[in-house]
Amino acid sequence: VEPTVAVHFGPGRLGLGLVVDVLLSTERYEVYLIGRPNSSLSERRSYYVRFTDPRLGMRQRTVAWAGNTAKMADLPERLVAQLRDANSVLVTTALGEDNVAEAYERIHCVLQLRPAMSSTVVLVCENERHKMYDELAGANPHAVVLHCVVDRICAWDEESLLPGKSVLAHDVSQWVVPHAYAPAPDLSGPVTPGTGPTADVHRMPWPALVGLTEEPNVLLLANDATSYAHRKLWVVNGIHLILATIARRNGVDVLPLIGWRQQEFKESIRPLMLAMLETIDRAFGLAVDEHFADERVRAFCEAPDSATRVLRKRYIRSDLRPYIERLATRVGTAAKLAHDHDVDIAPFVWVFREVVEAMAESDSYLDVTVVDPATGKLYRTGSLPEVDARVDAEVEAAFARSLEGWAPEEAVDVLMRRLHNALATWRSD
Amino acid sequence: MTDGRTSGVAESLRALRTSEAVATSPASDVLVLLLGGLRQLTDWDTDVLCRYLGCSGPQSEPNRVAHCTAYLEWVTDACRKVDPSRELVRARREVLVGAFELCAGAGGPASGRVARCREAMLQPVKGSFSANDLLELGEVAEAWRQAARALPSGPAREARDSFDTCTPNLRRGHLHPRRLQLLLTGDAQEIQNYIGATVALRMHTHLSACNLCKAVAAELDLRWDHAPLLASPPLRQVA
């Protein structure tokens, strides 16, 4: 079988550790890797994926071509020719929120090379939805742009002595592709992806996705992936945020938790995990899958990481708004839906209490103390953070909003007072 | 004085001093002096201070004045247990808001709450230290948790018990790992800024006697037996 051309934008941890790794595993794709034009590091054709489980060892991955190209003229002629011909092409992206905006032009130029009648699928593999992709879809109606749910803990492998990039990855992973099936040929009238019949023997995946059908960690859905997206956001990202917050409060910065700490955390987080899964089942019809959740918690507990990295740019005393926003999207929304679907909300109240307890530990903020993830050494920041009462007021307002509509009044009163007091000790007013 | 919020407390204090019931007694002066002391300890002005003390303004009834006096004395005692240095003003503010939380959640008649809180702060829980011991080590947040655990009943005790059941216990030892790390790796200026010299000495004394905290230090790859400047025994002991 002639391999399908796959162009991947974003050779970061997730891109290399999950997306490209899976594409190469299938042996059905010829992968081209495109990095940032202004990157100081020239992309190499080869990189390494080492698994946290030593029994799984290390893989060397080699793509057809890799480069930090800024212009179409920099792309290899072979790729340009393949983009211009009628065969199907897969484009994947895993850019991360800091790089998404600047990548528009380059992805758009690649899509513009595609003939209008040829099958082109763009799989967006980002943790957050970004409007750039909507603009991209609008400007390229001949391409099918699909927002995937991707999940694998990947980190740069700091211990690697090998040349080029090396990713440390956990074996637990999932790549969910929504609207993966093309409209059935016998359907009459206009059909948009995902609105037709669900998993149907008469429907085939988009040609560019056929190579992914046999891959065990890839789930091709006929309809949207809302339930999977919520499950991932809450059970993976939400619990990760809570783990980091609790660890930080307790002065444990270097993850994973091991031994008795791991056991303690697993037992404590279980009620929340089950409440989240129950909510997803009742609200979106995705059956409770305890194995999924157990595997994610196992991944947190086995993958090297640090609370500092998980909370970076957010758990900052001078401006806690980004942290509270994360808490709201990852836990607050889940709690509201749990309440609306008669799921026990006690585990969600517990999470907010954990957050307030952490905030009362005034040296726990990342602009007060930081821990070098490599050495585990603690550093104090040179000067104490500047604290603005107006920003604190917004933090309190956002925190209150995230409790709205689900938390018992009594709990809200206590939480709000504790948060207010914890923040107030930093100010003179 | 402990069951509500108000503004304009400075004005209220003036009113208190001219109140008929107490103007002739030294009680009002005691309150004013206690508030002045707490103002100095926390670097908060009177209005802010009273807001976080939960002060509802002047009380002219002798029983209420006695209660307020007991409350302020207890808060002052608690604030004085942590490091007295100028740099540690935030720690004393944390003590103050923690005291309000504990007293508000102590349950039972308001008149007996301060006594219950004082008693609770003396009680070691589950073989660990008392809240007062922890305050002296600068472990403010943990001290208030411990005090809530030691209350015989009331909302604060119930909330603490329920939280303790849910939360993972990731810590061993009495000294927070971050403070321990700073104590054993920080320079003198950092220790002065973030722990305070008085508390640092107490921490060293504690560390030399506590196997649990030594084990935590060892886990962090810290040399607890390596004595930096502040670990020196007080001069009178040397003599």
Boltz contact constraints between the chains, C-beta under 6 A:
constraints:
  - contact:
      token1: [A, 250]
      token2: [B, 170]
      max_distance: 6.0
  - contact:
      token1: [A, 250]
      token2: [B, 171]
      max_distance: 6.0
  - contact:
      token1: [A, 251]
      token2: [B, 176]
      max_distance: 6.0
  - contact:
      token1: [A, 251]
      token2: [B, 177]
      max_distance: 6.0
  - contact:
      token1: [A, 251]
      token2: [B, 178]
      max_distance: 6.0
  - contact:
      token1: [A, 252]
      token2: [B, 170]
      max_distance: 6.0
  - contact:
      token1: [A, 261]
      token2: [B, 170]
      max_distance: 6.0
  - contact:
      token1: [A, 264]
      token2: [B, 168]
      max_distance: 6.0
  - contact:
      token1: [A, 264]
      token2: [B, 169]
      max_distance: 6.0
  - contact:
      token1: [A, 265]
      token2: [B, 168]
      max_distance: 6.0
  - contact:
      token1: [A, 268]
      token2: [B, 168]
      max_distance: 6.0
  - contact:
      token1: [A, 350]
      token2: [B, 166]
      max_distance: 6.0
  - contact:
      token1: [A, 353]
      token2: [B, 163]
      max_distance: 6.0
  - contact:
      token1: [A, 360]
      token2: [B, 141]
      max_distance: 6.0
  - contact:
      token1: [A, 361]
      token2: [B, 141]
      max_distance: 6.0
  - contact:
      token1: [A, 362]
      token2: [B, 90]
      max_distance: 6.0
  - contact:
      token1: [A, 363]
      token2: [B, 178]
      max_distance: 6.0
  - contact:
      token1: [A, 369]
      token2: [B, 178]
      max_distance: 6.0
  - contact:
      token1: [A, 378]
      token2: [B, 181]
      max_distance: 6.0
  - contact:
      token1: [A, 380]
      token2: [B, 190]
      max_distance: 6.0
  - contact:
      token1: [A, 421]
      token2: [B, 97]
      max_distance: 6.0
  - contact:
      token1: [A, 425]
      token2: [B, 90]
      max_distance: 6.0
  - contact:
      token1: [A, 425]
      token2: [B, 93]
      max_distance: 6.0
  - contact:
      token1: [A, 425]
      token2: [B, 94]
      max_distance: 6.0
